[in-house]
């Protein structure tokens, strides 16, 4: 792992981004994305940790919320750093326009990482002539998907706010642990804050993190052991055959009904 640059910057006592609230008159529960259950009553989140995870089922609004926070933090909604700007950038999304961010210290460094559009970011880096030294000295397209993710985390992350949308998408379990090590090295020194949406029970286990669930009529804090990610994974690993009996018997019954 590349050695980290040390900057003479004062440590703050808590996260840079302290609160995320919605502007009431801009929330219309009759239209998207405010018709998502977790957003329909408005948003009022107090951030108390340098590491905050957003959890929920597919469609619960995790990526939508992170994108809006990233936009309001000055990042391109397609992902990248502050220096990554794409021609034809659209106006802010409806959710971004409805949010207010409160900072203890407004930072200008950081990165918005979207797993689904990371290939496009790697292409942008090449076409813009950016130096590969910032990404470990190798072309991102010359590395596997997981290697390029870790090259970004290891070399580009230093000081600022880091907004990560499903970073585990290309990471093996071992490399998910490497990501946790990078997060720990940065956030415990007060140099970085992380907002992360993830389905990974490994990443969610990070000690001291706040977990916010979007599965419900409002966003609420939950404990790690109360998440489906933890419970289902633990139960499955303890007895996979029980799950297979249930899943495969259901499939057999469906096939019989069709004949």
N, C-alpha and C positions, 0 to 999 in steps of 0.2 A: 504494500500500500504506500502511496506517495506520502512523503513527509509534509506536514502542514505548515503553512506560513502563519506566524504569530503577529497579530496586529495590536498595536497599543490602543485598545478601545476599552472604555469602562464597562464593567459588568453591571447589568441591570438586575434588580431583585426578582424579576419575574418576566413573563413573556412580553415581547414587543407589542403584539396585537392583543388588546385586553378585552375588547367587547365587540360583538357583532349584533346589530339591531336592524330591524326593518322600519321603514317609514310607513306609518299606518295608512295614509291616503293613497299609497302606491301599491297596496296589497289588495288584489281583487281575486277572491277565492273561486270566482267563476271562470277564470281563464288560466292557462298554463303560464308559468310553472306553479302558480299559487294554488292550483287545484290539487297539487300533491299534498297529501294529508299533513305531512310534517311542516309545511309552510302555510297552510290555510289560516292559521290563527296568528300569523306573524312570527317573527324570529327575534329572540332576545337571549343571546349567549354570552356568558361571562367566561373568559378564558383564564384559567388559573395555573396552567402548567405550560412548560416549554414544549411539551409533546401532547398533541390532542389528536385522537383518532375518531373518525366518523364511520359508524357501522350501520348496516341495514341491508335488507334484501335488494336484489336488482330492481330498479325502478323506484326506490325509496327517495331518491333525490340527492344522494351523496355527491356524485360527480357534478351535478348541476350547481349545488351549493359551493363546492370548491372552486369551480370555474368562475362563479360570480365574485367570490372572495379574491381570487387571483386577479380578475379584471380591476377590482377596486383597489388592489395593491399595486397596480401599474404594470402587470404582466399581460402579454398577449394571450387571449383565450385559447389559442392553439398550442400553447406551451412555449417554454424557453425562459431565458433571463431577460433582464431589462433591456439588454442590447439586441434582443432578438425581435425584430419587427418585420411583419409581413405586409406587403403591399395589398391595399384593398381591405384593410382592417375595418370591420364593421363597427357600428355604434354599440355601446354597451348593451348587454342583454337586459331583459326586463327585470330579472332578479338582481343583477348588479346595480341597476338604477334605483332599486328599492332598498338597498342596504346602506348602512352607515357603519364605518369602522372607527373604533376608538383606540388610539395608540398611546403607550407609555413613552415610546420613542419611535418616531417614524424612520424606518430603515429604507435604504435605496438599493440594497443588495439582496440577492436571493434567486430563487428559481421556481418556476411552475412546471412540474413534470407530469405529463399525461402519457400513460403507457400506450394508449391507442394511437397517438400521433407522434411517437418518438422517432419512428422511421423518417417522417417528414422533417423533424428537427435535425436529424443526422445529415439529411440531404442539404438542408439549408446551411449547415456549418461548412460543408464542402463548397457549395456554390458561392458563399459569401467570402471565402478566402480566410476564414478564421483559423487561428493557430491551433494545431492539434495538441500542443503541449498542455493546453487547458483541459484536455481530455485523456491524458496519459501518454501522449506522443504518438498515438496510432489512430488511423481513420476509424471512425465508429462503424462504418459499413464493412470494415475488414475484420470486425469482431462478431462473435455470436450476439444474439439479442441480450442474453444475460450478462455477457462480458461488457457490452457497451453500456448497459444500465449501471453496472458497478464502476466502470471507468468514469462515468458522470458523477456518481456519488462520491467517489474517492478523490477526484481531482478538482471538480468544479465547486463542490460545497465547502464553504468556509464560514462566512459571517452573513447573517441576514435572516430572511424568512423563507422557508422552503415548504411549498405546497405540492404534495405528491398524491396523484390519483392512481390508486392500485399499483404501487411500485413492485409488488410481488409477481406481477404478470409474467415476467421472464426470468424470475430468480428461483434457483433451486433452494431447498431448505437451508443448505449450508450458506448460501449467499444471502439469504434473508437474515441469517445471524450476522453476517458481515455488515449488512445495512444497519442493524441495530447497534453494532459497535461504532459505526460512523456517527449515528445519531447521538449516542451517549457521549462520544468525544467532543462533539460540538455543543450540545445543549447544556451539559453540566458546567461548561466554562462560561455560559451566559452569552456565547457568540451567536447562537442560532435558535430559532423557533421552528417547529415542524407542525404542520396541519396535514393529516394523512387520511385518505379513505382506503380501506383495505378489507379483504375477506380472510386474510391470513391469521390463523390463531397463533402462529409463531410471532409475527410482528405485533399483534395486539397484546402480547404478554409483557411488553416493555414496562419495566417497573416505574411507577410514579406517573404514568400517563393517565390522562383523562379520556374516557370513552363516552362519546355522545351517540345515542341511537336515534335513527330517523324512522324506525318502525313504530309508528303511532301517530296520534293527532298533534303531537308536538315533539320537538327535539328534547330528549331527556338524557341525563347522565346514567350510565349503567356500570355495573361491576363486570370485570373480565369473565368471571366464572358464570355469570348470568347470560352471557351472549350465546346465541345459537352456534356461532363459530367454535366456541370452546366446547359446549355440551355435545354437539353432534360429533365433532372430531374425537372427543374423548370416548364417547359411547361406541363409535364405530371401531376405533382402534382396539377397544377392549373386547369387542365381539363382532367382527365383520360378518361372520356367518349368519348371525341373527338378522342383520340388515339384508343380506342377500336372500335369505329365505323369504322375507317379507316382500322385497322388491320383485324377485323373480316369480313368486307365486302370484302376485298381482298381475304381472305380465301374462302369465299362462292363462289366468282366468279371462283376461281381456281377449286373448286370441281365441279362446273357446267360444266367447260370446259372438265373435265375428263370423264363425263358421256355421 
